[in-house]
């Protein structure tokens, strides 16, 4: 869980607890943005790892 996901979860929970639909919605959006960022970071790492593996094969 990254910072955006955590902030989103906190805001969503706070919004639910206080009945503030705007804060709850803001939290859901923040959480979704955090999840998207996390998925992108995972794919970047995966592609980087595969590229490094290919480079290592050519160096041999």
Legacy VTK file of the C-alpha trace (Angstrom):
# vtk DataFile Version 3.0
C-alpha trace
ASCII
DATASET POLYDATA
POINTS 60 float
0.000 0.000 0.000
1.436 3.350 -1.000
0.915 6.820 0.449
-2.000 7.679 -1.855
-3.815 4.442 -1.064
-3.378 5.027 2.672
-4.561 8.652 2.485
-7.535 7.530 0.443
-8.490 4.828 2.908
-8.260 7.314 5.801
-10.401 9.900 3.989
-12.928 7.294 2.923
-13.249 6.002 6.488
-13.449 9.535 7.893
-16.129 10.425 5.381
-18.168 7.346 6.258
-17.799 8.003 9.992
-18.883 11.636 9.719
-21.462 11.162 6.984
-19.491 13.474 4.684
-20.051 12.037 1.218
-17.579 14.466 -0.348
-14.725 13.313 1.897
-15.704 9.689 1.363
-15.676 10.148 -2.422
-12.368 12.020 -2.266
-10.939 9.074 -0.347
-12.170 6.568 -2.899
-10.601 8.589 -5.711
-7.295 8.919 -3.828
-7.270 5.199 -3.185
-7.942 4.414 -6.855
-5.144 6.765 -7.937
-2.814 5.063 -5.478
-3.723 1.626 -6.794
-3.125 2.769 -10.376
0.275 4.220 -9.461
1.178 0.990 -7.706
0.275 -1.090 -10.760
2.296 1.182 -13.047
5.305 0.945 -10.727
5.044 -2.858 -10.753
4.961 -2.943 -14.575
7.925 -0.568 -14.829
9.898 -2.820 -12.494
8.889 -5.891 -14.506
9.916 -4.357 -17.836
13.161 -3.053 -16.361
14.001 -6.481 -14.987
13.309 -8.169 -18.328
15.386 -5.571 -20.179
18.290 -6.111 -17.786
18.016 -9.880 -18.257
18.187 -9.449 -22.028
21.203 -7.155 -21.762
22.955 -9.665 -19.523
22.401 -12.407 -22.129
23.972 -10.278 -24.866
26.999 -9.483 -22.717
27.875 -13.177 -22.370
LINES 1 61
60 0 1 2 3 4 5 6 7 8 9 10 11 12 13 14 15 16 17 18 19 20 21 22 23 24 25 26 27 28 29 30 31 32 33 34 35 36 37 38 39 40 41 42 43 44 45 46 47 48 49 50 51 52 53 54 55 56 57 58 59
